[in-house]
């Protein structure tokens, strides 16, 4: 198949073989942009024929855009994958059947994603179906430059939705999951602060693009969620997911997921926002905001 796949990695030896195995029938080129893994990620990837580039990490958007611009992609289609994801067999068959017959005006393909948490498919709480733009014509897609929740945005053309699924199934411990979301909370804090204080250029390509699930969620996040008082919005969001969107039907492991991801994590973001604003001490100048990010979080904007 005429697809080049880009995967960002750091210590993904638990997942990378499963991911690459699922990609073998559809990928002509596979590129890893690795952040200097200290485990066997690179060696495993090279066994599957992937080409590996190593680069210091800043954030996901910066790293992925570097991959788009610097990997020697020759295929007409590009695909975005995470190392802890894999393609289900029916999706492999659907891609093989459909890709070569697409009209020229179709420049992107949305794919449904299943999220598994502790081997449990999270089907409720608004988490399924979760559609993401994952395949696009080379040169037509760019990634939003954001610190969190970045999406691929097309420069033109139309899209289609595939019926089958990518699976997101992380095999790491809950301790790893908590540490990961601690880091996510800082990135989310930066984006929420930027909505309020506008100290960085805002990438508005998603909001200016044609309608999609991602666009609707972004609009809600920036226009509605960000306007609700910190703390209260985390509780309201959890109640919305767990009760109104029937998250309770996901059972015990679903409760853990919806509580941790829909309440604990959102509350952690808000605590970080309030702590950051206390450090401002009334000085909301762009220079002060960037100074605190640099000195307290080692993040240069």
N, C-alpha and C positions, 0 to 999 in steps of 0.2 A: 504493500500500500504506500501511497505517496504522502506520508505524514512524518513530520519531524516533531519529536516530543521533548519538551524541556521540563526538567525536574530539579528543584532546589533541595539540597540535602545538608544535613549535619548529624552524624552519628545515627544513621538509619539502617543499621545492619539487621534489625529485626524485621524490617518491612521491605527493603529494596528488592530482594529477589522475587518476592510475591508480586510486586508491582511490575517489574520488568518482564517476568514470565507472562503476565496477562497482556503485555503490550507487544510481544513478539509477532503475533499474526498481523498487526496493523501498522507497526512503526518501521519505516525505512531508516530513520536516523533517531538516535536517542542521545540527548545531551544532559549531563549532570553539571550543575553549577554548585560546587561543594564549598562549604565554609570551613575547610581544613578539618575534616572529620578525624577523630582519633581512634575510631574502631575500624571494622573491615568494610565499611560502605564502599569505598573506592575500588577495592579489590573485587568485591562481588559484582559491582556495576561493570567493571571491565571484562569480567567473565561472560557477561551477556552482550558484549560488543558496544557498550555505551562509551561515548567520548566524554572525558571528565575535565572540567576546568575548575580551578580553585581560586576563590576570591574572598576577601574579607567581607563580613556581613555588616550592612547598615540597617536595612529593613527589607521586607519581602518585595515591595514594589521596585525599589532600586536594583535589587539583585536580579529579579526576573527581567526587567527592561534591559539590563546589561546583557543577559543571555540572549534576548531577542536581537540585539544589535551586534553581538560579537560572535555568537556561534555560527559556523559556516553552513547555514541552512540552505539546502538546495531543493527540498521538497516543496510542492505548491501549497501544502496545508501544514499548519502548526497546531500542536495540542499542548495544553497545560495539564500537568498531573502533579499531585503531591505524593511523596514516597510512601505514605501509609494508606494510599488508595490503590484500587485495582479495578479492572474492567470485568464485568460479568460476561460469560460466554455469549449470551444473546446480544449484548452490545457489540462485541467483536463481530458477530455475524451481520448485524445491522449496518455497522460502519462499512464493512467490506461490500455489502450489497448496494449501499446508497451513495457513497462518497463520489464515485467516478461519474455518476449520472446526474449530478446536480447542475442546474443552469448557472450561467456565469454571474447572474445577479445575486445569487446566494453566496454570501461571504462568511457566514458564521453558523455554527451548530450549537444549540443548547442541549445539554444532557442532564437527565435526572440523576440526583445523587441520593443514595441511601446512607445514613449515618448509623453505625453500630457502636454502642457503648457497652463495654463489658459483655460482648457477644449478643447484645440485645438490639434489635432493629428499632430505632426511635421513629415510630410512625405517626405520632400525634404531637400536639403542642405547636402546630404550625411548622414542624420540621420536615414534613414530607407532604407533597413532592417539593423538593428543593432543586430548582433548575439553575444551571450555571452555563455561561458561554465558555466552552472548553476547546472547541476546534474552530479555526478560522483560516482564511486564505492568507498566505504569507505576505506581509506588508500591509495588511488591512487592519490588524489588531495591535493595540498598545495597552499597557497596563496603567491604570490610574496611579498617580504619584500621591499616595496617602500612607499614613503610618499603620492603618488597620483597615480591614474589610475592603481590600482593593479588588477591583474587577477588571476584566478585559473589556475594552470599549472599541467598537469598530469605527473606521473612518468613512464607511459607506456600505451600501448594499443591504440585502435582506437576510433574515435568519430563518432557520427551521428548527423544530424541536424533535429530537430523537425519542423513541419510546422506551428504550432500555436504559440500563443503569451503570453508573460508577458507584463503587462501594468505598466509603470512608470507614476504615476499621483499624483503629490504633490499638496496638497490643501492649503498650507500656502500662506501668502501675498508676494508681491514683495519685501517688506522691509525685510522679513525673507530670501528670496532668495538672496538678495544682501549681507546680513550679512554672509550667508553660503558661498557664493563665495569669500567674503573677506578672510575667513579662508582657503578655497581651494587654493587661490592665494599664500598663504605662503607655503603650502605643495607643490604646483607645482614649486614654486621658488626653494625649496630645491632640487627637482629632477633635474631641469635645471642646477643649480649650480654644482650638482654632476657630470652631464655629462661633464661639462667644467673643473672642478678642481679635480675630483676623490678623494674626502675626505672621502667617505664612500665606503664600499664594494657594488658593483652593482649586483643586482639579475638579472642574464641573462637567467633564465630558460625559459622565454617566447620567447626570440629571438633564443634560441637554440632548441626550440620545433618545431613540425611539423607546416606547414603553416596554418594560420588562419587570420581572419579579424583583430583580436587584434594584432597579430604579425606584420602584414603589417603596421598598424597604428603606432605601437611602433617604427618600423624601420624608418618610415617617420619622426616621431617626434624627434628622437635622431640623425639621420644622415642628415636630410634635414632642418626641421624646426629650430632646435637648431643652425644651421650654419648661418641662416639669421639674419641680424642685428635686435636687439630689437626694437620694435615699428613698423618697416616695416613689420615684419612677422605677426603681429596682423592684419594689414590692408590687406595684401595679403591673409591671411586665410579667413577673412570675405568675401572678393570679390570672392574667390574661392567657398565658400559655397553658397553665396547669388546669384551670377550670373552664374557661370559655372555649379554648381550643382543645379540650379533652386530653391534656397531657397525662392525667391520672390513668388513662387506659393503657399506658405503657408499662404499668406495673411497678414493682419495687425498684428495679434498676432504672426505669424511666423516671421515677421520682428523684433518685439521686442525680440523674443527669439534668433534669429540668430545674431542680433546686440549685445545684452547683453552677450550671451554666446560665440559668435564667434569673437567679436571685443572688447567690453568693458572689459570682463574678461581676455582675452589674453593680452590686453594692461596693465591691472592692474598687471598681473604677471610680465611683462617686466619692469614696473616701480619699482616694488619691487626688481627685480634683479639688476637694475641700482643703486638703493638706497643702496642695500646691498654691491655692489662692491665699491661704494664710501666710505663706512665705512671701507673697507679693507685698503684703503690708500696705495695700492701697496703691502701689505703683504698678499700673497695668500697661506701662510702655512696652513696646515690642522688644526693646533692648533688655528690659528686666526679665521678661518672660524667657527670652532665649538664654540669658545668663543663668537663670535657675536650672533650666534644662541641661545646660553645659556643666555646671558645677555640682548639682545634686544628682543628676541622672546620667552623666557622661554622654549626653546626646547633643551633637552639634547640628543646629538648624541653619 
